[in-house]
Amino acid sequence: MQAFRTQNILLLAAVLAILVILPFGAGSYVLGVLTTAFYFAVFAMSWDLLFGYAGEVNFGPTFLIGLGAYGAGIGNALLGMPLPVAVLFGTASAVIGGVALAIPALKLSGPYLGLITLVAVLLLQQAIVIFAGVSGGEIGLSVPSVLSISSKINYAYALVFMVVSGAILLTIARSSLGMILQAAGQDRVAAASLGFDVTRHKILAFAVSAFFSGLAGALLVFYLGTASVNAVVDLAIGIRVIIAAVMGGRRTIIGGAIGAIFLIVAAEILRPLGQLSSFVVAVLALGVIMFFPDGLLGMIAARRRS
């Protein structure tokens, strides 16, 4: 087991080293694809904390992402906030909105959280259209500030953000909070009988997930230069986040990043196939989930054991 863990650390270090030196040889197009993939990696890792550990299915990750993105965009474009303040404003919007949604939902049993989060995404989409004067409506909301006009600097920002976020989320997952969340996710009654406030811990997990989702959404807006439904709130985006987390490996955190990068890069490589590219990527993802339920990390581990 120790040797296997050492191999994983060495492999991860090698991958990070390649990602660090990549800007010195790759073009702007490749860096742009990976920059977007890194933000999606944070989305997937944040979702895995809530589902993989707490056992709560959030069918609407784009609700949190959208709150962070539009909060930051409105703060910058309409309220005149400088970029760092707008990012904090967007992140706070996601946390407040996420906790306000989680408090009543987590007191219910069964799949109600999933249904409520799904409806929340639909409501957010409608609100964006109804209040088009503030949100930009279906056209989108352009922001005057951007992280950088350099593809290499944007890549560096996204890479550092992904690595730091992954490290923090992994630390949380392996802490006492993560252990309590796992226990509550597997048997809520047993965890409560041990004296743990299951609902409070799950709300805390939702708040952490909302924080990183909202922060990633806010930063993504200042990379893209605009906040739009298709880019940050669309249900298809949420489905991609969920697939990435499950395909990479549930309850691993890092697996979410691997799954997200794989999906984004695969979609770009297959783009010349046109509409067929989405079908091929979906088939690949479905194959991994069906035949390797532990995800890509589980598949690698199984091959090493054999």
C-alpha positions as CSV (number, residue, x, y, z in Angstrom):
1,M,0.0,0.0,0.0
2,Q,2.8,2.4,0.9
3,A,4.6,1.6,-2.4
4,F,1.3,2.2,-4.3
5,R,0.9,5.6,-2.6
6,T,4.4,6.5,-3.4
7,Q,3.9,5.7,-7.0
8,N,0.8,7.9,-7.1
9,I,2.7,10.8,-5.6
10,L,5.5,10.4,-8.1
11,L,3.0,10.2,-11.0
12,L,1.2,13.3,-9.8
13,A,4.4,15.2,-9.4
14,A,5.5,14.2,-12.9
15,V,2.1,15.4,-14.4
16,L,2.4,18.7,-12.5
17,A,5.9,19.2,-13.8
18,I,4.7,18.7,-17.4
19,L,1.9,21.1,-16.9
20,V,4.3,23.7,-15.4
21,I,6.7,23.6,-18.4
22,L,4.0,23.2,-21.0
23,P,3.6,27.0,-21.7
24,F,7.2,27.1,-22.9
25,G,6.3,24.9,-25.9
26,A,2.6,25.0,-26.4
27,G,0.6,27.5,-28.4
28,S,-2.2,29.8,-27.3
29,Y,-4.9,27.4,-28.4
30,V,-3.7,24.5,-26.3
31,L,-3.1,26.7,-23.3
32,G,-6.7,28.1,-23.7
33,V,-8.2,24.7,-23.8
34,L,-6.3,23.6,-20.7
35,T,-7.1,26.9,-18.9
36,T,-10.8,26.2,-19.2
37,A,-10.3,22.6,-18.2
38,F,-8.5,23.6,-15.0
39,Y,-11.5,25.7,-13.9
40,F,-13.8,22.8,-14.7
41,A,-11.5,20.6,-12.6
42,V,-12.3,22.7,-9.6
43,F,-16.0,22.5,-10.3
44,A,-15.7,18.7,-10.4
45,M,-13.6,18.4,-7.3
46,S,-16.0,20.7,-5.4
47,W,-18.9,18.5,-6.4
48,D,-17.1,15.3,-5.4
49,L,-16.7,16.6,-1.8
50,L,-20.5,16.9,-1.5
51,F,-21.4,13.7,-3.3
52,G,-18.4,11.4,-2.8
53,Y,-18.1,12.1,0.9
54,A,-21.4,13.5,2.2
55,G,-23.4,11.2,-0.1
56,E,-25.7,14.1,-1.2
57,V,-26.4,14.4,-4.9
58,N,-26.3,18.0,-6.2
59,F,-27.9,17.9,-9.6
60,G,-27.4,21.6,-10.0
61,P,-23.7,22.5,-9.6
62,T,-24.2,25.3,-12.1
63,F,-26.5,27.1,-9.5
64,L,-23.4,27.7,-7.4
65,I,-21.2,28.3,-10.4
66,G,-23.7,30.7,-11.8
67,L,-24.1,32.7,-8.6
68,G,-20.4,33.1,-8.4
69,A,-20.0,34.1,-12.0
70,Y,-22.9,36.5,-12.2
71,G,-22.2,37.9,-8.8
72,A,-18.7,38.8,-9.9
73,G,-19.8,40.0,-13.3
74,I,-22.5,42.3,-11.9
75,G,-20.1,43.6,-9.2
76,N,-17.5,44.5,-11.7
77,A,-19.7,45.7,-14.6
78,L,-22.5,47.4,-12.8
79,L,-21.3,48.2,-9.3
80,G,-17.8,49.3,-10.4
81,M,-16.0,46.9,-8.1
82,P,-12.3,46.2,-8.9
83,L,-11.6,42.7,-10.0
84,P,-10.4,41.2,-6.7
85,V,-13.4,42.7,-4.8
86,A,-15.8,41.5,-7.5
87,V,-14.4,37.9,-7.2
88,L,-14.9,38.0,-3.5
89,F,-18.4,39.3,-4.0
90,G,-19.3,36.6,-6.4
91,T,-17.8,33.9,-4.1
92,A,-19.8,35.2,-1.2
93,S,-23.0,35.2,-3.3
94,A,-22.4,31.5,-4.1
95,V,-21.8,30.6,-0.5
96,I,-24.8,32.6,0.8
97,G,-27.1,31.3,-1.9
98,G,-25.8,27.7,-1.5
99,V,-26.3,27.6,2.3
100,A,-29.7,29.2,2.0
101,L,-30.6,26.4,-0.4
102,A,-29.0,23.6,1.6
103,I,-30.5,24.4,5.1
104,P,-34.1,23.5,4.2
105,A,-33.1,20.8,1.6
106,L,-30.8,18.8,3.9
107,K,-33.5,18.6,6.6
108,L,-35.5,16.5,4.1
109,S,-34.9,12.8,3.3
110,G,-34.5,11.0,0.0
111,P,-33.6,12.7,-3.3
112,Y,-35.1,16.1,-2.3
113,L,-31.7,17.9,-2.3
114,G,-31.1,16.8,-5.9
115,L,-34.5,17.9,-7.0
116,I,-34.3,21.2,-5.2
117,T,-30.8,22.0,-6.7
118,L,-32.1,21.1,-10.1
119,V,-35.1,23.4,-9.8
120,A,-32.7,26.1,-8.4
121,V,-30.8,26.1,-11.7
122,L,-33.9,26.5,-13.7
123,L,-35.0,29.4,-11.5
124,L,-31.6,31.0,-11.9
125,Q,-31.8,30.7,-15.7
126,Q,-35.3,32.4,-15.6
127,A,-34.1,35.1,-13.3
128,I,-31.2,35.9,-15.7
129,V,-33.7,36.3,-18.6
130,I,-36.3,38.2,-16.6
131,F,-33.8,40.7,-15.1
132,A,-31.9,41.1,-18.4
133,G,-31.2,44.8,-17.6
134,V,-28.9,43.7,-14.8
135,S,-27.8,40.2,-16.0
136,G,-27.5,40.8,-19.7
137,G,-30.2,38.3,-20.4
138,E,-29.6,35.6,-23.1
139,I,-26.9,37.7,-24.7
140,G,-24.7,37.7,-21.7
141,L,-23.0,40.2,-19.4
142,S,-19.7,41.6,-20.6
143,V,-17.2,42.6,-17.9
144,P,-14.7,45.4,-18.3
145,S,-11.9,43.7,-16.4
146,V,-10.0,40.6,-17.4
147,L,-7.4,38.5,-15.5
148,S,-4.9,39.0,-18.3
149,I,-4.6,39.2,-22.1
150,S,-1.7,36.8,-22.0
151,S,-2.6,33.1,-22.6
152,K,0.4,32.0,-20.5
153,I,-0.5,34.2,-17.5
154,N,-4.1,33.0,-17.7
155,Y,-2.9,29.4,-17.9
156,A,-0.6,30.0,-14.8
157,Y,-3.5,31.5,-12.8
158,A,-5.8,28.6,-13.6
159,L,-3.1,26.0,-12.9
160,V,-2.2,27.4,-9.5
161,F,-5.8,27.9,-8.6
162,M,-6.6,24.2,-9.5
163,V,-3.6,22.9,-7.6
164,V,-4.2,25.0,-4.5
165,S,-8.0,24.2,-4.5
166,G,-7.3,20.5,-5.0
167,A,-4.9,20.5,-2.1
168,I,-7.3,22.2,0.2
169,L,-10.3,20.1,-0.7
170,L,-8.2,16.9,-0.4
171,T,-7.0,18.0,3.1
172,I,-10.6,18.7,4.1
173,A,-11.7,15.3,2.8
174,R,-9.0,13.5,4.8
175,S,-9.7,15.5,8.0
176,S,-12.2,14.7,10.7
177,L,-14.9,16.5,8.7
178,G,-14.3,14.2,5.8
179,M,-14.5,11.1,8.0
180,I,-17.8,12.4,9.6
181,L,-19.2,13.1,6.1
182,Q,-18.3,9.6,4.9
183,A,-20.0,8.1,8.0
184,A,-23.1,10.2,7.5
185,G,-23.2,9.4,3.8
186,Q,-23.1,5.7,4.4
187,D,-25.4,5.6,7.4
188,R,-27.0,8.8,8.6
189,V,-28.7,7.2,11.6
190,A,-25.5,5.5,12.9
191,A,-23.5,8.7,12.5
192,A,-26.2,10.6,14.5
193,S,-26.2,8.0,17.2
194,L,-22.5,8.6,17.7
195,G,-23.3,12.2,18.6
196,F,-22.5,13.9,15.3
197,D,-24.7,16.7,14.1
198,V,-25.1,15.2,10.6
199,T,-27.1,18.1,9.2
200,R,-24.7,20.8,10.4
201,H,-21.7,18.9,8.9
202,K,-23.4,18.5,5.6
203,I,-24.3,22.1,5.5
204,L,-20.7,22.9,6.1
205,A,-19.7,20.6,3.3
206,F,-22.2,22.4,1.0
207,A,-20.7,25.7,2.0
208,V,-17.2,24.6,1.2
209,S,-18.4,23.2,-2.1
210,A,-20.2,26.5,-2.8
211,F,-17.1,28.5,-2.0
212,F,-14.8,26.7,-4.5
213,S,-17.6,26.5,-7.1
214,G,-18.4,30.1,-6.8
215,L,-14.8,31.2,-6.8
216,A,-14.0,29.2,-9.9
217,G,-17.1,30.6,-11.6
218,A,-16.0,34.1,-10.7
219,L,-12.5,33.6,-12.0
220,L,-13.8,31.9,-15.2
221,V,-15.9,35.0,-16.0
222,F,-12.8,37.3,-15.8
223,Y,-11.0,34.8,-18.1
224,L,-13.8,34.6,-20.7
225,G,-14.7,38.3,-20.4
226,T,-18.4,37.5,-20.1
227,A,-21.0,35.8,-18.0
228,S,-23.6,33.9,-20.0
229,V,-26.1,31.1,-19.4
230,N,-24.5,28.8,-21.9
231,A,-21.1,29.2,-20.3
232,V,-21.8,28.9,-16.6
233,V,-25.5,28.1,-15.9
234,D,-26.6,25.6,-18.6
235,L,-27.7,22.2,-17.3
236,A,-25.4,20.6,-19.8
237,I,-22.5,22.2,-18.0
238,G,-23.7,20.7,-14.7
239,I,-24.0,17.3,-16.3
240,R,-20.5,17.5,-17.6
241,V,-19.2,18.4,-14.1
242,I,-21.0,15.4,-12.6
243,I,-19.8,13.0,-15.3
244,A,-16.2,14.3,-14.8
245,A,-16.3,13.7,-11.1
246,V,-17.8,10.2,-11.3
247,M,-15.6,9.2,-14.3
248,G,-12.4,10.4,-12.6
249,G,-13.2,8.5,-9.4
250,R,-15.7,9.1,-6.7
251,R,-14.4,10.0,-3.3
252,T,-11.0,10.9,-4.5
253,I,-11.2,14.7,-5.2
254,I,-8.2,14.4,-7.6
255,G,-10.3,12.1,-9.8
256,G,-12.6,15.0,-10.4
257,A,-9.8,17.0,-11.9
258,I,-8.6,14.1,-14.0
259,G,-12.1,13.5,-15.4
260,A,-12.7,17.2,-16.2
261,I,-9.4,17.6,-18.0
262,F,-10.0,14.4,-19.9
263,L,-13.5,15.4,-21.0
264,I,-12.5,18.9,-22.1
265,V,-9.3,17.8,-23.9
266,A,-11.1,14.8,-25.6
267,A,-13.9,17.1,-26.8
268,E,-11.3,19.4,-28.4
269,I,-9.3,16.6,-30.0
270,L,-12.5,15.2,-31.6
271,R,-13.9,18.6,-32.6
272,P,-13.2,17.9,-36.3
273,L,-15.9,15.2,-36.2
274,G,-18.5,17.9,-35.7
275,Q,-21.6,16.9,-33.8
276,L,-20.3,13.3,-33.7
277,S,-17.6,14.4,-31.3
278,S,-20.0,14.9,-28.4
279,F,-21.4,11.4,-29.1
280,V,-18.0,9.8,-29.0
281,V,-17.0,11.6,-25.8
282,A,-20.3,10.6,-24.2
283,V,-19.8,6.9,-25.2
284,L,-16.2,7.0,-23.7
285,A,-17.5,8.5,-20.5
286,L,-20.4,6.0,-20.3
287,G,-18.0,3.1,-20.9
288,V,-15.7,4.1,-18.1
289,I,-18.6,4.6,-15.7
290,M,-20.2,1.3,-16.6
291,F,-17.1,-1.0,-16.7
292,F,-15.0,0.9,-14.1
293,P,-17.4,2.2,-11.5
294,D,-14.5,3.4,-9.4
295,G,-13.5,5.7,-12.3
296,L,-10.2,6.3,-14.0
297,L,-8.2,6.3,-10.8
298,G,-9.9,3.0,-9.8
299,M,-9.0,1.5,-13.2
300,I,-5.4,2.5,-12.8
301,A,-5.3,1.0,-9.3
302,A,-6.9,-2.2,-10.5
303,R,-4.3,-2.6,-13.3
304,R,-1.4,-2.0,-10.9
305,R,-2.8,-4.6,-8.4
306,S,-3.1,-7.2,-11.2
